[in-house]
């Protein structure tokens, strides 16, 4: 199964279903299941800022108890959008050039990503969190062989 390593708290926000869009500087053609790997790095300062603090707190998390160095969820990548030049009503507008679709991002999602013109947005659905499965992450998309362990949780 393909996997992506994401720094904390963003990986946990995806696992909790609070963050549906992962922003990247590169596009992906991958569609379907992807393992969400929580990197060892935790941005403790951002965990104290809103809306991060209150959303994490709502689920019983702080910067000090986020899982690291482990796969924590599986999601489906359903689309890869590009961030448009315009913001409508202050919110980023995403485009899908292949199908000519547009989508706007809500305020909380805007806070949880880097929605700058020219960047890419991976839409994730059907998130299934599970107990952390230790794994060594990598840059870019990589292959994770622990899906058998995750399916037992």
Secondary structure, 3 states (H helix, E strand, C coil): CEEEEEEECHHHHHHCCCCCEEEECCCCCCCEEEEEEEEEEECHHHHCCCCHHHHHHHCCCCCCCCCCCEEEEEEEEEEEEEEEEEEECCEEEEEECCCCEEEECCHHHHHHCCCCCCCEEEEEEEEEEEEEEECCCCCCEEECCCHHHHHCC
